[in-house]
Amino acid sequence: MPIVEQAKAVYEAANTFRINCLEKDGSLFFGDAKVWTVANLKTLKEHFNDKADMSDASFFDKLKKQLDPVSADVVRLAAEVLAVYYLFSNSVTERTKRRQVQLIASWKDLKIESPVLAAFARGVGGTGQAYNQRRPEELWFVIEFGLAWKSVEPQLQPALLQDPDKFQKLLDTVDGADRRMMRHILLHLLFPNAYEPIGSGNHKRLLTDAFSELVADDAKDRDVRIRQIRGELQKYVQVNPFSFYRSPVRMAWNPSEQDEGYAATDALHYKKQIILYGPPGTGKTHWAKERSGRLIRTAALKLKGAKWYFENEATVARLATERVHRVQLHPGYSYEDFIRGLHIGPGGQTEYRPGYLLALVENMAKENKEAPEFSSLPHVLILDEINRTDLSRLLGECFSLLEDRDTSIELPGIDLHGKPMRISLPSNLYVIGTMNLIDQSLEQVDFALRRRFFWVPHRFDRDVLVSVCKARWEEQDLKPHTWDRVANDFDILAEAAADLNEAVRSSRHLGAAFEIGHTYFFDAVHFLERDLDGVGGGRKFYMWNTKGARDAVENLWKFSLAPLLREYLRGLEEREREAELERLESVFLEHRIEAT
């Protein structure tokens, strides 16, 4: 069953939404108030959907301005629309959900005191950056759905709420349904036994593509195909409760919370070579290694089928490790190291010897002979920090072969037997480069090289910051300080990190290239763990108070962030540098908990 057992309060809230807001014109939070009426929905649409604010102000500053002329009931509706938007996500903390919904209500001096708020304690599934970045569009969709639903004749509505297929057809008539995560979220929340807890349309595409062999030819609807895939996979995989997001199933179809729309994985499949670029500390190398292994796993699934894949997991894991190759580039790494170079042979004569890339291609050919059944599986070459070398010189003759796979070109010179050396790049060799914008800008990359790669930005990710801190915290098993006790602290840390990066991007001395990657904030786990030694578990917050940051965050600033920013600002006169550093420090450390 697709229902996530640990999130029962979410499904209870979704049922309240069904009964109070869809079957009636009532309210999710406000008792007998008439909130989900046609008139309120039209007014909210007029002031929010139809008057999009494209200024640089924050989302809530813009929303407050848009809702200033409307009635209290329309503000109630706006708060409830945001609540419906937040019900599914476990990528947003309970504190943030409650605070933001209450913030909207406060604009008309309203206060939400409802048992439905308990649903915010635990989400159903991950949502990723796209969900947060496109929040206005997702909320627009909920409002448009509300109007489409209210346009259905009342006597027909009960039948639609009992028939998931008919309800889906209505939902898909709403403009933008094919692009909105809320389309998939609403289907699951209202029909959890018929639709998987998958909020991403791209994830559904990846899933059905990976397991296409398990789907009947006549199954055209993607959600129908997913039901068939679940039934077939349960024959091969012993996962209880079954979930597409649990290993070993997850590793087979290669999802990422960042994969919404045309994603980096799609770019790699199509172009065969991509470059991840962005500020230091954004996890580019980690992403490259992880996604390389998953690319190979997915290819093995397609090649050998689900039954073989899950019966031979050890072989798949070995292939996904052995076929990933990483080179750390630096100024001393040359064409002679990478392609070929002259060396002194055993007899004193000079001879050409293959460099790293030629040796890799030769080994791939050897493997193909020894294990022809795996000859089409990808090999992935990770070129780490390509900005630290002259990439055009490094690639040499292979420069053009990136676009001309499986053809060969002749290299200058001859071997010891008087024959010219030739090289070709196999079609199953993929290349991922990583690049820090601080060390070299994109403008310094020549156009001929640029067009041979797809360029994928890799930036600060607050969701990754929180998820990695959670994983590290739970590894320590710090009782009584469980993750639930400190989750709100790290949520505030993520807010502070996001605000600091906004200040860095807007700084006239820095800019987007100097954004601080999420990995720089992971040390907060260490500093907080140290501070909690001998401290009881009675507090609500440990890293923040009503005045600002406590010791753990101040130490993170002192030993990790300030030295980095001071180095970035070293070209300034000392007084100006210290003034800018103080400004950034105040942005980061001024975050505090609300007084209660």
C-alpha positions, 0 to 999 in steps of 0.5 A, a space after each residue: 500500500 502506498 500509504 506512508 504509515 508514519 504520516 497518519 496525521 497528514 492523511 487525516 488532514 487530507 481527509 479533513 480537506 476533502 470533507 470540509 473544503 471540497 465536499 463543502 465550502 468550509 475550512 481546514 483550520 477555522 471551524 465553521 467558517 466559510 473559506 473554500 467558497 467560489 467567491 473567495 477563490 476568485 478573489 484570491 485568484 484575482 489578487 495573487 494569480 492574476 497580479 504576479 509580483 515580479 519584484 525582488 522582494 521576498 515571497 511573503 512581503 509580496 504576498 502581504 502586499 497582494 492580500 492587503 485589500 482582501 477580506 479576512 476570509 480570503 486571507 484564511 483561504 490563502 493560509 489554508 492553500 499554503 497548508 495544503 501545499 505543505 502537507 506532503 513535504 518532509 523537506 520542510 520542517 514543522 517549525 517553518 510550516 507552522 510559522 509561515 501559515 501563522 504569518 499569513 493569518 496574522 495579517 488580519 489578526 487571526 490565530 490558527 489553533 487547530 489539531 490539523 497543525 499536527 500534520 506538519 510534524 511529519 511529511 510524506 515524501 521529499 520535494 526538493 529545490 524545485 518545489 520551493 523555488 516554484 512555490 508561487 506556481 504551485 500555489 496558483 495551481 491549487 487555487 485554479 484546481 479549487 475553482 475547477 472543482 467548485 465548477 463541477 455540479 454538486 451532485 456529481 462531486 461525490 462520485 468523483 471523490 470515490 473514483 481516482 481515475 475520474 478525479 485525475 481526469 478533472 485535475 488534468 484539465 487544470 492549466 499547468 497540470 503537466 508541469 506542477 508537483 501539486 498535481 501529483 501531491 493532491 492525487 496521493 493525498 486524496 487517493 493514497 491507495 491508488 497513487 504513489 507518494 511521489 511528488 515529482 512528475 520527472 520522478 514518475 518519468 524516470 521510474 517508468 522509463 527504468 522499469 518499462 519492461 514490466 509494463 503491459 503494452 496497453 498501459 498508456 497512463 503513467 500512474 497506471 504503469 507505476 501500479 503495474 511496476 509495483 506489482 511486478 517488483 514485489 515479486 523480486 524485491 523483499 522490501 517491507 513496507 515496499 517503497 520506490 524510494 528504499 534501497 535497493 529499488 531506489 538505486 535502480 531507477 536513479 532519482 534525485 530531489 533536484 531532478 525536476 524538469 530537464 535535469 543534469 541526469 538528462 543532460 548527461 544521457 544525451 550529451 555524454 559530457 557535462 560540466 558542473 559549475 558553481 561555488 566551492 563547497 556545493 558538493 559537485 564531486 560528491 554528486 558526480 560520483 554518486 550519479 555516475 554509479 547510479 547511471 551504471 546501475 540504471 543501464 544494468 537494469 535496462 540491459 539485463 532486466 529487473 529479475 537479473 538485476 535484483 538477483 545479482 545486486 553484488 555484481 551490480 554494485 561492483 560494476 557501479 564502482 569499478 566503472 567510475 574513474 576520477 582524475 584530480 586535475 591540477 596545473 602540473 597535469 598535462 597532455 603527456 599525462 592524459 593522452 600520451 607522452 615520450 618516455 625513455 624505454 628500457 633500452 634507452 630509446 625514446 618511446 610514446 606511452 599512453 596517458 591516463 585516457 588512452 590507458 582507460 580506453 585500452 582497458 575498456 576494450 580489454 574488459 569488453 573481450 573478457 565480459 562481452 555481456 557488459 560491453 555496453 554499460 557506461 564507464 564514467 570519467 570524472 575530471 575534477 576541478 577542470 579549471 585548474 588546468 588548460 583543458 583544451 591542451 589536456 584533451 588535445 586530439 580528443 577534443 573533437 572526438 567528444 562529438 565523434 564517438 567510435 571514430 578514430 584519429 591518428 596521432 602525430 609520431 610513430 611507435 617502436 614498430 614504425 606504426 602511427 598511434 590511433 585513438 577513439 572514444 567509445 560511445 559508452 564513455 561519459 565525462 563529468 567535469 567539475 569547475 569552481 567559478 571562483 578560480 575561472 569564469 565561464 568567459 575564459 572557456 573557449 567556445 569550441 570547448 564550451 559547445 562540446 559540453 552541457 553546462 549544469 549549475 550547482 549551487 547552495 542547497 538548503 535541503 541538502 544542508 539539512 539532510 546531511 546534518 540530519 544524517 550526521 546527527 543520527 549517526 552519533 546517536 546523541 540521546 536524549 538529544 534526538 534529531 527531533 529535538 534539534 531539527 528546528 535549530 538546523 532549520 534556522 541554520 539553513 535560513 541563516 545560511 540562505 540569507 548569508 548567501 543572498 547577502 554575498 550575492 548582492 555584495 558589490 565586493 563579492 557576487 554569486 561566484 562567492 556563494 558559500 556552499 552547503 558543505 561549509 555549514 556541516 561542521 555545525 553538527 560537531 560544534 553543537 555536539 560539543 556544546 551539548 555534552 552534559 546538557 539535559 534535553 529540556 530546551 526547545 532550542 540549542 543553537 539560537 535564543 531570542 537574542 541571536 546565535 549561541 556558541 555552536 553557530 558563533 564557532 561555525 562563523 569564527 572557524 569556518 565562515 569568517 576565514 573563508 570570507 576574509 580570504 575572498 575579501 583580501 583585495 580590499 583595504 583593511 577597513 573596508 574589508 572588516 566593515 563588509 565582514 561585520 555586515 555579513 556576520 550580522 546577517 548570519 548571526 542575527 537569526 533568533 527564535 521568537 519570544 514566547 
